């Protein structure tokens, strides 16, 4: 057996260990939008590039991306965090379902927008611009604790993973309750 074959076997065994592992992912959930296109001119209105959009695709971001990666490896993932009561929040919930992620720990707030980051990419996927929609504010325990309670109604996790982007979900008391 060569070193490369041995490394592949070790990697496959490591990835296999994720199968059926129960994981809670808690943290700041975001929607990442990627808009890709071609740039072949400058706008006559301002000295900026004009992107002729060819493709646009949303992805789970932040704690949602962590949850998606773990689910792809075969883990049984329950996601906990907050999204807004808006189209971006609905998209996140749909994407969780598509990826087999239990979203019962996700709360929806009408008072804040879902954190959303849109990246505009030109030729060769060079990032030209990023647009952010977000409200950075602490989420009080009276909002986060019921979500954690929902998680606790299922099986105990093998792992609790915290994914903090300083948007407000993982405040001290929430982290203490989770751990």
Secondary structure as GFF3:
##gff-version 3
##sequence-region A 1 179
A	DSSP	alpha_helix	3	16	.	.	.	ID=ss1
A	DSSP	beta_strand	22	27	.	.	.	ID=ss2
A	DSSP	beta_strand	29	42	.	.	.	ID=ss3
A	DSSP	beta_strand	49	62	.	.	.	ID=ss4
A	DSSP	alpha_helix	63	72	.	.	.	ID=ss5
A	DSSP	beta_strand	76	84	.	.	.	ID=ss6
A	DSSP	alpha_helix	87	98	.	.	.	ID=ss7
A	DSSP	beta_strand	102	109	.	.	.	ID=ss8
A	DSSP	beta_strand	115	121	.	.	.	ID=ss9
A	DSSP	three_ten_helix	123	125	.	.	.	ID=ss10
A	DSSP	beta_strand	127	133	.	.	.	ID=ss11
A	DSSP	alpha_helix	141	152	.	.	.	ID=ss12
A	DSSP	beta_strand	159	163	.	.	.	ID=ss13
A	DSSP	alpha_helix	172	178	.	.	.	ID=ss14
###
